[in-house]
Amino acid sequence: MSSSDFKYLYGPVPSRRLGRSLGIDLVPFKTCTYDCIYCQLGRTTNKTLERLSYVPVKEILNELKMKLATGERPDYISIAGSGEPTLHSYIGELIGMIKNMTNIPVAVLTNGSLLYLPEVRTALMQADLVVPSLDAGDERMFQYVNRPHPDISFDNMVNGLVEFTRDFPGQVWLEVLLISGVTGMAADVAKIAAWAKIIGASKVQLNTVCRPAAEEFACAVEKNQMKNLARLFTGTVDIINDDESVDFSVTTAKDTAGEEIFSLLARRPCTLAGICSGLGLHPHDAAKKLKRLVDEKRITTLRTSREVFYRILEK
């Protein structure tokens, strides 16, 4: 079974935080509680608070069983994907079943918007790691950056983060994504840092835009400025490196078809280095497959100030 045959699993993909991360997609594309201006997947098409069984848990577990049977061991099994995973009403049951199947740690990457709901906090308690987001320090900036569902307020969201972190037995890493000219200024970051201190996560992971974003004006904060802004936080602060590098000296006999690359790019844009790292390809092999997909007009390139990303060509 090739990667292109999996409906709900993707990767392992290169993760700047989690190493090689085997992803599980729990909701249809861009089903989310937010419509963030920086989202690498584009604009939200279904902004909702409705928690449903969007995809069948049994099929996810069958795919995971087949994937693990190949002997490939990722660093994490990450529940994330192309929308907000806590919208899936059986996420808690899924985490429990995964934990019974393997000892690979389970991470949940969430925007944190639904953690004000007791049932969502309870559902995530069996995970090993939860990585929620905090991109703003007040209601005005929250509305501007995250463009949440109208029934989500900043106070509900941030208090949910506080309650969850207080009770969760595993690790919480708080991701703070800063945007140049929007939230990348000291006054705004100081507000976020004050809330981060109250939340009390194990660490803060300071991030910025590194892939083509939903809005063109969502741009990266310069590295030196990121270092200066990191000093406003207390406790452990990691500045996430945007270099999805791979050791090009390592080769592999694994034959990864162009369809596997296409399946990866259907989830998110990637650089050549990111594709190589995620799929175990030598760069020369990957470059040939990418050229063919471009020639077939199935994918296209997007150039930022620092990188060239590949993504599927929308029809």
Secondary structure, 3 states (H helix, E strand, C coil): CCHHHCCCEEEEEEECCCEEEEEEECCCCCEECCCCCCCCCCCCCEECCCCECCCCHHHHHHHHHHHHHCCCCCCEEEEECCCCHHHECCHHHHHHHHHHHCCCCEEEECCCCCCCCHHHHHHCCCCCEEECECCCCCHHHHHHHHCCCCCCCHHHHHHHHHHHHHHCCCEEEEEEEECCCCCCCHHHHHHHHHHHHHHCCCEEEEEECCCCCCCCCCCCCCHHHHHHHHCCCCCCEEECCCCCCCCCCCCCCCCCCHHHHHHHHHHCCECHHHHHHHHCCCHHHHHHHHHHHHHCCCEEEEECCCCEEEEECCC
